[in-house]
Amino acid sequence: MLSRFIKKVVYLFIIPVLILCIVLEYSIRRIPNDYYYKNKWLSENSGNLQILSLGASNGYFGINPEFFTKKAFNAAHISQSMNYDLFIFNKFLPSFDSLQYLILPVTESTLISSLETSDEFWRIKNYTIYYGCEYHRFEPQYNLAFYGDNLFSVLSRISGYYLHGTSELYCNKFGFGLNYSFSKKSKDWERSGILAARRHKKESSGKLFNENLSYLNQLIEECHKKDIVVVLLITPAWHSYLDNIDIKQLESTLLTYKHMAEENNNVRFIDMHNDKRFREKDFFDADHLDEFGAKKLTLILNDTLKTLGNTNP
C-alpha cells in the first residue's frame, strides 16, 4: 500500500513539478539579458578591443564606450565584485591582442566587498549560466536561472517577454547601462546619498581585503605582461553621498590605490569622486551618473587616456 501511495505521489505531484521547473528554466534562459549579451560580444569582438571597462554599477552606469575614439566595451554588471572582474578578464585574456587600457571603476568599499556576501548574491547564477564561470558550478542553486525569484516573478518575466516582447537586456550595444536615465530620476534623489553611504560602510575584513587585493594584483600583473594600462577610477558622486561616507574607510582606500599606482608602472589612479565639473543634471542618484553624466565622464576619460600613454603600438 505504501509503495502504491509513493508512486501516486511521484506521478501526480513530483513529476509534474519537475516538468514545470524544466519548462520555466528553459523559458527564462531564452530571455535576452546583459550577461548573455556581454559574454557573446566579448567572445566575438575581444580581439579588436582597445579599451575594456569592468566594475560594478558605478561603471555600468558611468562609462558609455560610445564616446571613446578607440574601440571600447563596458563589461561591468550591477554588484560585480573583484573576483568576477578577474574572471571576465581572464576568460578573454588570450584574445586581447589589441587591448591598451583596462578601466576599473572602484569605490571606498570595493576591496572589502564581494558578491557572495552581499544582499544580491543571487546574481552569481548569471556568471555560472551565461559566462560559464566555475566558481559555484557544483552548487545547484547557482545553476538555475529562476533562483532568487518567487513563482509570481518568474511567470511575470516569462509573460513579459513571450507575450509583450519585454527583454531583460538593459544595456546599449557598447554594454552601457540604460536604466539610470535622467527622465527616471526621483524627485528626492539627493537623499539616496545617505542610504548609499550607510550601505557602503562595512566592517573591516582583513580576509576579504587580502583576497580582493590579490585579485587586483593578478589583474595588474596580467595587464603588465600584455602592456595594458590599468586605470583605477573613482567616479563622481554628489555631496549628499560624500558628506556621509566613512572618512577613514575612504582615506584608507585612497592610500591603497595611490600605492598601487606608485608601485606599478602600468597603473594609473584617477580620483574624480568630488569633481566639480559634474552638476545636478549629471546624476541619477547621489552615487550614480545618468546618461548626461556618463557622456561627460567618458569624454573626459577619452582625453585623459591620450595623455597616459601605453606601450602598445
C-alpha positions as CSV (number, residue, x, y, z in Angstrom):
1,M,0.0,0.0,0.0
2,L,2.8,2.4,0.9
3,S,4.6,1.7,-2.3
4,R,1.5,2.3,-4.3
5,F,0.9,5.6,-2.5
6,I,4.5,6.8,-3.2
7,K,4.1,6.0,-6.8
8,K,0.9,8.1,-6.9
9,V,2.7,11.0,-5.3
10,V,5.5,10.7,-7.8
11,Y,3.2,10.6,-10.8
12,L,0.7,13.2,-9.6
13,F,3.0,15.7,-7.9
14,I,6.8,15.3,-8.3
15,I,6.9,14.6,-12.0
16,P,4.6,17.5,-12.9
17,V,6.6,19.8,-10.7
18,L,9.8,18.7,-12.3
19,I,8.4,19.2,-15.8
20,L,7.1,22.7,-14.8
21,C,10.5,23.6,-13.4
22,I,12.3,22.5,-16.6
23,V,9.8,24.5,-18.8
24,L,10.2,27.6,-16.6
25,E,14.0,27.3,-16.6
26,Y,14.2,26.8,-20.4
27,S,11.8,29.8,-20.9
28,I,13.8,32.1,-18.7
29,R,17.2,31.2,-20.2
30,R,15.9,32.3,-23.6
31,I,15.1,35.8,-22.4
32,P,17.8,38.2,-23.7
33,N,19.9,39.7,-20.8
34,D,23.1,41.7,-20.2
35,Y,25.2,38.7,-19.1
36,Y,24.4,36.6,-22.2
37,Y,24.9,39.7,-24.5
38,K,28.3,40.7,-23.0
39,N,29.7,37.2,-22.9
40,K,28.7,36.8,-26.6
41,W,30.0,40.2,-27.6
42,L,33.4,39.6,-26.0
43,S,33.6,36.2,-27.5
44,E,33.2,37.7,-30.9
45,N,35.0,41.1,-30.6
46,S,37.6,40.9,-27.9
47,G,40.4,40.5,-30.5
48,N,39.9,44.1,-31.8
49,L,39.0,45.7,-28.5
50,Q,41.2,48.6,-27.3
51,I,39.5,49.7,-24.1
52,L,37.7,47.4,-21.7
53,S,35.8,48.7,-18.7
54,L,34.8,46.4,-15.8
55,G,33.5,47.1,-12.3
56,A,30.1,47.4,-10.6
57,S,27.1,49.7,-11.0
58,N,29.2,52.9,-10.9
59,G,31.0,51.7,-14.0
60,Y,27.9,50.1,-15.6
61,F,26.0,53.4,-15.5
62,G,29.1,55.7,-15.6
63,I,31.0,54.8,-18.7
64,N,29.5,54.8,-22.2
65,P,32.0,53.4,-24.6
66,E,30.1,55.1,-27.5
67,F,32.1,58.2,-26.7
68,F,35.6,56.8,-26.8
69,T,37.5,57.3,-30.1
70,K,39.1,53.8,-29.7
71,K,37.0,50.6,-29.8
72,A,35.7,50.1,-26.3
73,F,33.2,48.0,-24.4
74,N,31.7,48.1,-20.9
75,A,31.7,44.7,-19.2
76,A,30.5,45.9,-15.8
77,H,27.5,44.5,-14.1
78,I,25.5,45.6,-11.0
79,S,27.2,44.5,-7.8
80,Q,30.1,42.9,-9.7
81,S,32.9,42.3,-7.3
82,M,36.6,42.0,-7.9
83,N,36.7,38.2,-8.3
84,Y,34.2,38.4,-11.2
85,D,36.2,41.3,-12.8
86,L,39.2,39.0,-12.7
87,F,37.2,36.1,-14.1
88,I,35.8,38.0,-17.1
89,F,39.2,39.5,-17.8
90,N,41.0,36.1,-17.7
91,K,38.4,34.4,-19.8
92,F,39.1,36.6,-22.7
93,L,42.7,37.4,-22.0
94,P,44.1,35.1,-24.7
95,S,42.3,37.2,-27.4
96,F,43.2,40.6,-26.0
97,D,45.7,41.3,-28.8
98,S,44.8,44.9,-29.2
99,L,43.7,45.9,-25.7
100,Q,45.5,49.0,-24.5
101,Y,43.5,50.1,-21.5
102,L,41.6,48.4,-18.7
103,I,39.4,50.8,-16.8
104,L,38.4,49.6,-13.4
105,P,35.9,51.8,-11.5
106,V,36.4,51.4,-7.8
107,T,34.9,52.8,-4.6
108,E,35.8,53.0,-1.0
109,S,34.2,49.6,-0.4
110,T,35.5,47.7,-3.4
111,L,38.3,46.0,-1.6
112,I,36.1,44.9,1.3
113,S,33.1,43.7,-0.7
114,S,32.1,40.5,-2.5
115,L,29.1,39.4,-4.4
116,E,29.0,36.3,-2.3
117,T,28.5,38.2,0.9
118,S,26.1,40.9,-0.5
119,D,22.4,41.1,-0.5
120,E,22.5,40.4,-4.2
121,F,24.3,37.1,-4.0
122,W,21.6,35.6,-6.3
123,R,23.3,37.3,-9.2
124,I,26.0,34.7,-9.0
125,K,23.8,32.4,-11.1
126,N,24.2,34.8,-14.1
127,Y,28.0,34.2,-14.2
128,T,27.6,30.5,-13.9
129,I,24.9,30.2,-16.6
130,Y,25.9,32.9,-19.1
131,Y,29.6,33.3,-18.7
132,G,30.4,29.7,-17.8
133,C,32.1,30.7,-14.5
134,E,33.2,27.7,-12.4
135,Y,33.3,29.4,-9.0
136,H,30.0,27.9,-8.0
137,R,29.4,25.3,-10.7
138,F,28.6,22.5,-8.3
139,E,26.1,24.5,-6.2
140,P,22.7,23.7,-7.7
141,Q,21.0,27.0,-6.9
142,Y,23.6,28.9,-8.9
143,N,22.8,26.9,-12.0
144,L,19.1,27.8,-12.0
145,A,18.0,30.9,-14.0
146,F,14.9,31.3,-11.8
147,Y,16.9,31.2,-8.5
148,G,16.0,34.2,-6.3
149,D,12.6,34.7,-7.8
150,N,9.2,33.6,-6.5
151,L,6.7,31.9,-8.8
152,F,4.8,35.2,-9.5
153,S,8.0,36.9,-10.5
154,V,9.0,34.0,-12.8
155,L,5.7,34.0,-14.5
156,S,5.7,37.8,-14.9
157,R,9.2,37.6,-16.5
158,I,8.1,34.9,-18.9
159,S,4.8,36.5,-19.9
160,G,6.5,39.9,-20.2
161,Y,8.9,38.5,-22.8
162,Y,6.9,36.0,-24.7
163,L,3.6,37.9,-24.7
164,H,4.8,41.5,-24.7
165,G,8.4,41.4,-26.0
166,T,9.9,42.8,-22.9
167,S,13.5,41.6,-22.8
168,E,16.0,41.9,-19.9
169,L,18.7,43.4,-22.0
170,Y,19.2,46.8,-20.2
171,C,22.4,48.0,-21.9
172,N,23.2,49.5,-25.3
173,K,25.4,47.8,-27.8
174,F,28.5,49.0,-26.1
175,G,27.5,47.5,-22.7
176,F,26.5,50.8,-21.1
177,G,23.5,50.6,-18.7
178,L,20.4,52.5,-19.9
179,N,18.1,52.2,-16.8
180,Y,19.5,55.2,-14.9
181,S,18.3,57.9,-17.3
182,F,17.5,61.5,-16.3
183,S,13.8,61.0,-17.2
184,K,13.5,58.3,-14.4
185,K,15.3,60.4,-11.8
186,S,13.5,60.5,-8.4
187,K,12.5,63.9,-7.0
188,D,14.2,63.1,-3.7
189,W,17.3,61.6,-5.4
190,E,19.7,63.6,-3.2
191,R,18.5,61.6,-0.1
192,S,19.8,58.4,-1.7
193,G,23.3,59.6,-0.7
194,I,22.7,58.9,3.0
195,L,21.4,55.4,2.4
196,A,24.2,54.6,-0.1
197,A,26.9,55.8,2.2
198,R,25.5,53.6,5.0
199,R,25.3,50.7,2.7
200,H,28.9,51.1,1.6
201,K,30.2,51.4,5.1
202,K,31.4,47.9,6.0
203,E,33.1,46.3,8.9
204,S,36.8,45.9,8.2
205,S,37.5,42.3,6.9
206,G,41.2,41.5,6.6
207,K,40.5,38.3,4.9
208,L,38.2,39.8,2.3
209,F,40.6,42.8,1.8
210,N,43.5,40.5,1.2
211,E,41.5,38.4,-1.3
212,N,40.4,41.4,-3.3
213,L,43.9,42.9,-3.2
214,S,45.1,39.5,-4.6
215,Y,42.6,39.7,-7.4
216,L,43.6,43.2,-8.2
217,N,47.2,42.4,-8.2
218,Q,46.6,39.5,-10.6
219,L,44.8,41.8,-13.0
220,I,47.6,44.3,-12.9
221,E,50.2,41.5,-13.4
222,E,48.4,40.1,-16.4
223,C,48.0,43.5,-17.9
224,H,51.6,44.2,-17.4
225,K,52.5,41.2,-19.4
226,K,50.5,42.5,-22.3
227,D,51.5,46.1,-22.0
228,I,47.9,47.1,-20.9
229,V,47.5,50.2,-18.8
230,V,45.2,49.7,-15.8
231,V,43.2,52.8,-14.8
232,L,41.8,52.7,-11.3
233,L,38.9,55.2,-11.4
234,I,36.8,56.6,-8.6
235,T,33.7,58.0,-10.4
236,P,32.0,61.3,-9.4
237,A,29.5,61.5,-6.5
238,W,27.0,64.1,-5.2
239,H,27.7,65.9,-2.0
240,S,24.9,64.2,-0.1
241,Y,26.9,60.9,-0.6
242,L,30.3,62.5,0.0
243,D,29.2,64.1,3.2
244,N,28.1,60.8,4.7
245,I,30.8,58.3,3.7
246,D,33.1,56.8,6.2
247,I,36.2,59.1,6.0
248,K,38.6,56.6,7.5
249,Q,37.4,53.9,5.0
250,L,37.8,56.4,2.2
251,E,41.3,57.6,3.2
252,S,42.5,54.0,3.6
253,T,41.1,53.1,0.2
254,L,42.7,56.1,-1.5
255,L,46.1,55.3,0.0
256,T,45.9,51.7,-1.2
257,Y,45.0,52.8,-4.8
258,K,47.7,55.5,-4.8
259,H,50.3,53.0,-3.6
260,M,49.4,50.6,-6.3
261,A,49.8,53.3,-8.9
262,E,53.2,54.2,-7.4
263,E,54.4,50.6,-7.3
264,N,53.3,49.5,-10.8
265,N,54.3,51.4,-13.9
266,N,51.2,50.2,-15.8
267,V,48.7,51.5,-13.2
268,R,47.1,55.0,-13.1
269,F,44.9,56.2,-10.4
270,I,42.2,58.8,-11.2
271,D,40.1,60.2,-8.3
272,M,37.0,62.1,-9.6
273,H,34.7,61.5,-6.6
274,N,34.5,65.2,-5.8
275,D,34.9,66.6,-9.4
276,K,33.2,69.9,-9.6
277,R,32.6,69.6,-13.3
278,F,29.6,67.4,-12.6
279,R,26.3,69.1,-11.9
280,E,22.8,68.0,-10.8
281,K,21.8,67.1,-14.3
282,D,24.7,64.6,-14.5
283,F,23.4,62.4,-11.6
284,F,20.7,59.8,-11.5
285,D,21.2,59.5,-7.7
286,A,23.8,60.6,-5.3
287,D,26.4,57.9,-6.3
288,H,25.5,57.1,-9.9
289,L,25.6,59.2,-13.1
290,D,22.8,59.4,-15.6
291,E,23.3,59.4,-19.4
292,F,24.5,63.0,-19.4
293,G,27.0,62.4,-16.7
294,A,28.2,59.2,-18.3
295,K,28.8,61.0,-21.6
296,K,30.7,63.8,-19.8
297,L,32.8,61.3,-17.8
298,T,33.6,59.2,-20.9
299,L,34.7,62.2,-22.9
300,I,36.9,63.3,-20.1
301,L,38.4,59.8,-19.9
302,N,38.9,59.8,-23.6
303,D,41.0,62.9,-23.4
304,T,42.8,61.7,-20.3
305,L,43.8,58.3,-21.9
306,K,45.6,60.2,-24.6
307,T,48.0,61.7,-22.0
308,L,48.6,58.5,-20.1
309,G,50.5,56.7,-22.8
310,N,50.8,53.0,-23.3
311,T,53.4,50.6,-24.6
312,N,51.2,49.1,-27.3
313,P,52.0,50.0,-30.9
